[in-house]
């Protein structure tokens, strides 16, 4: 990395200079500025700037995976120390609900996807910021309020034995996963992984206060890939696979938590006698309802062959429930980005910040299906 005057860099950074402006002042590449800033943030010398408006930056740059790996290395030189710190904080959590043997035992399931940590989004019509770090933090609290609300609503009728999280990916944004991608991020992929890691750790910890057991199925999304090709690498190369392994390490001593990190793009699990197929959904080409409907034929063939009760995907940023065979239901999850500029520009479609929640019993694979509005 080229020599940069650290003191001068910090002074200019704190005055609000953008990465583009800093790159011009130091006469070096913008990506070098981003990596240098990420390194100083990891050392606590500067803080992440809030509500940074970089929507005007639309330069096309070639995909450079080596630069992404270099940035990740900055954050994970001391990874073991990062994800094992405060171990007791995540492993010694007291359950705050009482069990009633007279009630029916069920599970509750959350579909979690398309959080796009590290992204900044502007409303496609009025350019107001609709998603950034601050908004994401507010939405995390809204998610927990929604889960608590429905948990209390069902408490008189059910004992919820296990809270299951179907994480179907794209919870980090990455930087440039294909040539010509717009720069709409406020931090690089290394910092995105750490942010998402801490958010999901917090959520699991809070869930342990409300439910006896938490199980997460950690799938990878297309934004975690390290190549510009949609399916051009093994799952273990995906940054979200790394995120899942970090969560496994953090909660490995907690007997009430299980983090499952499949090494394939599709994963099958049987819960209370019902068979679920979970994947990100990016293998369905296109991004409209018509695209999903065209893919139903292939999905229904797979459903009939394997006898799935429920198929769960994300990717499309819009919550949807479709019956694709008499026995099989397709659940498409929402996203965390309200009024996604990309979806509107490409498809004239407004996204809404919602995540799906439902119950599982021995009789029903999906009931009490709800959409938690993250803008509550």
C-alpha positions as semicolon CSV with decimal commas, in nm:
position;residue;x (nm);y (nm);z (nm)
1;X;0,000;0,000;0,000
2;X;0,146;0,345;-0,092
3;X;0,277;0,565;0,190
4;X;0,011;0,805;0,319
5;X;0,063;1,074;0,579
6;X;-0,157;0,935;0,855
7;X;-0,203;1,261;1,045
8;X;-0,300;1,452;0,730
9;X;-0,532;1,173;0,623
10;X;-0,715;1,177;0,958
11;X;-0,750;1,556;0,951
12;X;-0,895;1,555;0,597
13;X;-1,115;1,254;0,671
14;X;-1,266;1,423;0,976
15;X;-1,349;1,733;0,773
16;X;-1,586;1,519;0,568
17;X;-1,376;1,469;0,255
18;X;-1,515;1,183;0,045
19;X;-1,303;0,888;-0,067
20;X;-1,303;1,031;-0,419
21;X;-1,174;1,367;-0,295
22;X;-0,909;1,205;-0,076
23;X;-0,791;0,990;-0,367
24;X;-0,742;1,303;-0,578
25;X;-0,560;1,489;-0,299
26;X;-0,319;1,200;-0,235
27;X;-0,300;1,110;-0,605
28;X;-0,372;0,741;-0,549
29;X;-0,654;0,497;-0,628
30;X;-0,987;0,535;-0,449
31;X;-0,979;0,168;-0,344
32;X;-0,645;0,234;-0,172
33;X;-0,810;0,518;0,022
34;X;-1,098;0,288;0,119
35;X;-0,864;0,017;0,243
36;X;-0,650;0,266;0,434
37;X;-0,960;0,413;0,598
38;X;-1,084;0,064;0,686
39;X;-0,749;-0,013;0,850
40;X;-0,759;0,306;1,061
41;X;-1,118;0,231;1,166
42;X;-1,018;-0,120;1,274
43;X;-0,743;0,043;1,487
44;X;-0,990;0,288;1,641
45;X;-0,813;0,596;1,499
46;X;-1,115;0,718;1,301
47;X;-1,486;0,650;1,318
48;X;-1,725;0,544;1,043
49;X;-1,896;0,853;0,903
50;X;-2,275;0,840;0,931
51;X;-2,520;0,917;0,650
52;X;-2,239;0,958;0,397
53;X;-2,392;1,056;0,064
54;X;-2,203;0,883;-0,215
55;X;-2,494;0,843;-0,453
56;X;-2,328;1,067;-0,708
57;X;-2,044;0,820;-0,762
58;X;-2,120;0,606;-1,065
59;X;-1,775;0,522;-1,199
60;X;-1,738;0,183;-1,361
61;X;-1,443;-0,018;-1,238
62;X;-1,319;-0,364;-1,314
63;X;-1,372;-0,639;-1,061
64;X;-1,055;-0,692;-0,856
65;X;-1,098;-0,986;-0,616
66;X;-0,741;-0,957;-0,483
67;X;-0,824;-0,613;-0,340
68;X;-1,131;-0,750;-0,163
69;X;-0,932;-1,034;-0,008
70;X;-0,666;-0,785;0,106
71;X;-0,931;-0,581;0,286
72;X;-1,080;-0,889;0,453
73;X;-0,733;-0,984;0,574
74;X;-0,705;-0,647;0,749
75;X;-1,010;-0,727;0,959
76;X;-0,935;-1,091;1,031
77;X;-0,565;-1,089;1,115
78;X;-0,686;-1,130;1,474
79;X;-1,018;-1,299;1,393
80;X;-1,004;-1,550;1,676
81;X;-0,983;-1,265;1,927
82;X;-1,272;-1,084;1,758
83;X;-1,530;-1,360;1,759
84;X;-1,445;-1,513;2,097
85;X;-1,441;-1,188;2,296
86;X;-1,698;-1,159;2,577
87;X;-1,775;-1,528;2,534
88;X;-1,979;-1,546;2,855
89;X;-2,194;-1,255;2,735
90;X;-2,327;-1,476;2,454
91;X;-2,332;-1,810;2,634
92;X;-2,480;-1,732;2,977
93;X;-2,833;-1,610;2,899
94;X;-3,131;-1,681;3,122
95;X;-3,463;-1,790;2,969
96;X;-3,737;-1,551;3,083
97;X;-4,049;-1,751;2,983
98;X;-4,232;-2,025;3,172
99;X;-4,328;-2,363;3,028
100;X;-4,688;-2,489;3,043
101;X;-4,730;-2,863;2,984
102;X;-5,097;-2,816;2,894
103;X;-5,021;-2,608;2,585
104;X;-4,943;-2,732;2,235
105;X;-4,571;-2,736;2,150
106;X;-4,467;-2,559;1,830
107;X;-4,171;-2,388;1,667
108;X;-4,151;-2,033;1,537
109;X;-3,952;-1,952;1,222
110;X;-3,809;-1,630;1,084
111;X;-3,692;-1,593;0,725
112;X;-3,397;-1,354;0,736
113;X;-3,248;-1,226;0,412
114;X;-3,129;-0,934;0,200
115;X;-3,014;-0,711;0,486
116;X;-2,730;-0,575;0,267
117;X;-2,511;-0,455;0,552
118;X;-2,287;-0,165;0,452
119;X;-2,522;-0,031;0,186
120;X;-2,655;0,321;0,147
121;X;-2,975;0,363;-0,056
122;X;-3,147;0,674;-0,185
123;X;-3,515;0,699;-0,270
124;X;-3,534;0,676;-0,651
125;X;-3,770;0,975;-0,676
126;X;-3,673;1,225;-0,405
127;X;-3,315;1,107;-0,331
128;X;-3,377;1,086;0,045
129;X;-3,170;0,825;0,227
130;X;-3,390;0,522;0,297
131;X;-3,118;0,282;0,414
132;X;-2,783;0,315;0,590
133;X;-2,619;0,201;0,916
134;X;-2,848;0,407;1,140
135;X;-3,165;0,291;0,966
136;X;-3,043;-0,067;0,978
137;X;-2,998;-0,044;1,356
138;X;-3,352;0,090;1,393
139;X;-3,482;-0,196;1,180
140;X;-3,304;-0,453;1,396
141;X;-3,494;-0,317;1,697
142;X;-3,819;-0,325;1,497
143;X;-3,752;-0,687;1,406
144;X;-3,705;-0,780;1,771
145;X;-4,019;-0,590;1,871
146;X;-4,214;-0,776;1,602
147;X;-4,088;-1,116;1,714
148;X;-4,165;-1,032;2,078
149;X;-4,510;-0,905;1,983
150;X;-4,609;-1,221;1,799
151;X;-4,442;-1,439;2,061
152;X;-4,657;-1,280;2,330
153;X;-4,964;-1,308;2,106
154;X;-4,919;-1,685;2,072
155;X;-4,802;-1,743;2,429
156;X;-5,150;-1,822;2,570
157;X;-5,193;-2,100;2,311
158;X;-4,848;-2,246;2,241
159;X;-4,518;-2,339;2,396
160;X;-4,256;-2,231;2,143
161;X;-3,984;-2,494;2,181
162;X;-3,740;-2,373;1,913
163;X;-3,698;-2,046;1,731
164;X;-3,563;-2,122;1,382
165;X;-3,390;-1,869;1,159
166;X;-3,386;-1,950;0,788
167;X;-3,105;-1,717;0,683
168;X;-3,114;-1,729;0,303
169;X;-2,836;-1,483;0,232
170;X;-2,739;-1,143;0,096
171;X;-2,695;-1,002;0,444
172;X;-2,371;-0,838;0,337
173;X;-2,347;-0,617;0,028
174;X;-1,986;-0,680;-0,082
175;X;-1,825;-0,416;-0,301
176;X;-1,810;-0,488;-0,671
177;X;-1,921;-0,839;-0,753
178;X;-1,952;-0,764;-1,121
179;X;-1,793;-0,520;-1,360
180;X;-1,970;-0,187;-1,370
181;X;-2,155;-0,225;-1,038
182;X;-2,251;0,106;-0,879
183;X;-2,065;0,203;-0,565
184;X;-2,342;0,234;-0,307
185;X;-2,160;0,127;0,007
186;X;-2,026;0,306;0,312
187;X;-1,774;0,038;0,414
188;X;-1,589;-0,251;0,255
189;X;-1,672;-0,620;0,273
190;X;-1,451;-0,688;0,577
191;X;-1,634;-0,431;0,789
192;X;-1,968;-0,550;0,649
193;X;-1,898;-0,901;0,776
194;X;-1,811;-0,772;1,122
195;X;-2,120;-0,553;1,141
196;X;-2,352;-0,834;1,033
197;X;-2,176;-1,074;1,271
198;X;-2,241;-0,846;1,567
199;X;-2,603;-0,780;1,464
200;X;-2,689;-1,148;1,426
201;X;-2,506;-1,232;1,749
202;X;-2,714;-0,969;1,932
203;X;-3,040;-1,100;1,784
204;X;-2,961;-1,461;1,879
205;X;-2,873;-1,350;2,230
206;X;-3,203;-1,164;2,271
207;X;-3,399;-1,457;2,128
208;X;-3,250;-1,682;2,396
209;X;-3,435;-1,473;2,655
210;X;-3,767;-1,554;2,486
211;X;-3,720;-1,908;2,352
212;X;-3,560;-2,224;2,497
213;X;-3,360;-2,298;2,182
214;X;-3,241;-2,113;1,870
215;X;-3,139;-2,285;1,546
216;X;-3,001;-2,089;1,249
217;X;-2,962;-2,230;0,899
218;X;-2,695;-2,006;0,741
219;X;-2,717;-2,007;0,361
220;X;-2,504;-1,794;0,131
221;X;-2,633;-1,527;-0,108
222;X;-2,502;-1,404;-0,439
223;X;-2,357;-1,084;-0,288
224;X;-2,113;-1,285;-0,079
225;X;-1,942;-1,435;-0,379
226;X;-1,584;-1,354;-0,471
227;X;-1,618;-1,388;-0,847
228;X;-1,818;-1,201;-1,107
229;X;-1,973;-1,530;-1,226
230;X;-2,314;-1,608;-1,066
231;X;-2,222;-1,971;-0,986
232;X;-1,849;-1,993;-1,037
233;X;-1,711;-2,108;-0,703
234;X;-1,779;-2,348;-0,414
235;X;-1,997;-2,230;-0,128
236;X;-1,696;-2,233;0,105
237;X;-1,547;-1,940;-0,090
238;X;-1,847;-1,721;-0,014
239;X;-1,800;-1,446;0,248
240;X;-2,133;-1,541;0,410
241;X;-2,002;-1,893;0,466
242;X;-1,722;-1,731;0,667
243;X;-1,984;-1,531;0,858
244;X;-2,167;-1,853;0,946
245;X;-1,847;-2,014;1,069
246;X;-1,780;-1,713;1,291
247;X;-2,126;-1,745;1,446
248;X;-2,064;-2,116;1,503
249;X;-1,745;-2,030;1,690
250;X;-1,908;-1,760;1,903
251;X;-2,194;-1,985;2,021
252;X;-2,014;-2,320;2,025
253;X;-2,030;-2,339;2,406
254;X;-2,400;-2,252;2,425
255;X;-2,604;-2,573;2,433
256;X;-2,921;-2,381;2,347
257;X;-2,786;-2,256;2,013
258;X;-2,717;-2,447;1,692
259;X;-2,569;-2,276;1,386
260;X;-2,591;-2,493;1,072
261;X;-2,369;-2,381;0,783
262;X;-2,435;-2,598;0,475
263;X;-2,163;-2,641;0,214
264;X;-2,413;-2,636;-0,071
265;X;-2,639;-2,378;-0,235
266;X;-2,955;-2,572;-0,145
267;X;-3,026;-2,733;0,189
268;X;-3,303;-2,967;0,300
269;X;-3,425;-2,993;0,659
270;X;-3,715;-3,182;0,815
271;X;-3,897;-3,012;1,105
272;X;-4,186;-3,173;1,291
273;X;-4,243;-3,411;0,999
274;X;-4,239;-3,139;0,729
275;X;-3,971;-3,109;0,462
276;X;-3,822;-2,767;0,380
277;X;-3,588;-2,669;0,096
278;X;-3,398;-2,344;0,154
279;X;-3,175;-2,148;-0,085
280;X;-3,106;-1,787;-0,173
281;X;-3,306;-1,796;-0,496
282;X;-3,065;-1,625;-0,733
283;X;-3,067;-1,927;-0,965
284;X;-3,411;-1,805;-1,075
285;X;-3,317;-1,566;-1,352
286;X;-3,488;-1,228;-1,364
287;X;-3,632;-1,027;-1,076
288;X;-4,006;-0,995;-1,134
289;X;-4,315;-1,191;-1,040
290;X;-4,328;-1,318;-1,397
291;X;-3,977;-1,458;-1,355
292;X;-4,083;-1,646;-1,043
293;X;-4,396;-1,777;-1,212
294;X;-4,193;-1,901;-1,509
295;X;-3,964;-2,083;-1,269
296;X;-4,256;-2,250;-1,092
297;X;-4,258;-2,529;-1,349
298;X;-3,902;-2,630;-1,261
299;X;-3,967;-2,587;-0,890
300;X;-4,285;-2,794;-0,907
301;X;-4,096;-3,075;-1,082
302;X;-3,840;-3,070;-0,803
303;X;-4,116;-3,052;-0,543
304;X;-4,297;-3,355;-0,684
305;X;-3,973;-3,552;-0,710
306;X;-3,852;-3,479;-0,358
307;X;-4,193;-3,415;-0,192
308;X;-4,114;-3,082;-0,031
309;X;-4,376;-2,917;0,186
310;X;-4,218;-2,570;0,177
311;X;-3,953;-2,400;-0,038
312;X;-3,796;-2,084;0,106
313;X;-3,598;-1,821;-0,087
314;X;-3,502;-1,454;-0,066
315;X;-3,328;-1,247;-0,336
316;X;-3,636;-1,077;-0,487
317;X;-3,681;-0,815;-0,210
318;X;-4,060;-0,867;-0,207
319;X;-4,252;-1,098;0,026
320;X;-4,470;-1,351;-0,156
321;X;-4,651;-1,680;-0,093
322;X;-4,724;-1,913;-0,386
323;X;-4,878;-2,259;-0,399
324;X;-4,666;-2,436;-0,661
325;X;-4,814;-2,785;-0,623
326;X;-5,113;-2,908;-0,419
327;X;-4,866;-3,006;-0,147
328;X;-4,585;-2,750;-0,183
329;X;-4,577;-2,382;-0,085
330;X;-4,313;-2,135;-0,203
331;X;-4,227;-1,856;0,043
332;X;-4,032;-1,558;-0,094
333;X;-3,892;-1,327;0,172
334;X;-3,878;-0,946;0,170
335;X;-3,570;-0,731;0,235
336;X;-3,439;-0,458;0,466
337;X;-3,420;-0,181;0,205
338;X;-3,720;0,047;0,171
339;X;-3,764;0,188;-0,182
340;X;-3,460;0,016;-0,331
341;X;-3,320;0,242;-0,602
342;X;-3,185;-0,049;-0,808
343;X;-3,519;-0,231;-0,813
344;X;-3,703;0,084;-0,917
345;X;-3,452;0,185;-1,183
346;X;-3,437;-0,158;-1,344
347;X;-3,789;-0,289;-1,283
348;X;-4,003;0,008;-1,178
349;X;-4,074;-0,180;-0,857
350;X;-4,083;-0,041;-0,501
351;X;-3,934;-0,268;-0,236
352;X;-4,064;-0,274;0,122
353;X;-3,864;-0,351;0,436
354;X;-4,031;-0,667;0,566
355;X;-3,926;-1,011;0,692
356;X;-4,150;-1,319;0,715
357;X;-4,238;-1,498;1,040
358;X;-4,449;-1,812;1,082
359;X;-4,521;-2,107;1,310
360;X;-4,457;-2,478;1,258
361;X;-4,660;-2,755;1,422
362;X;-4,691;-3,130;1,366
363;X;-5,006;-3,065;1,163
364;X;-4,896;-2,759;0,967
365;X;-4,571;-2,672;0,790
366;X;-4,667;-2,301;0,778
367;X;-4,933;-2,121;0,977
368;X;-4,975;-1,779;1,136
369;X;-4,769;-1,637;0,848
370;X;-4,684;-1,273;0,919
371;X;-4,477;-0,999;0,760
372;X;-4,282;-0,800;1,017
373;X;-4,265;-0,441;0,902
374;X;-3,914;-0,319;0,979
375;X;-4,029;0,044;0,955
376;X;-4,247;0,012;1,267
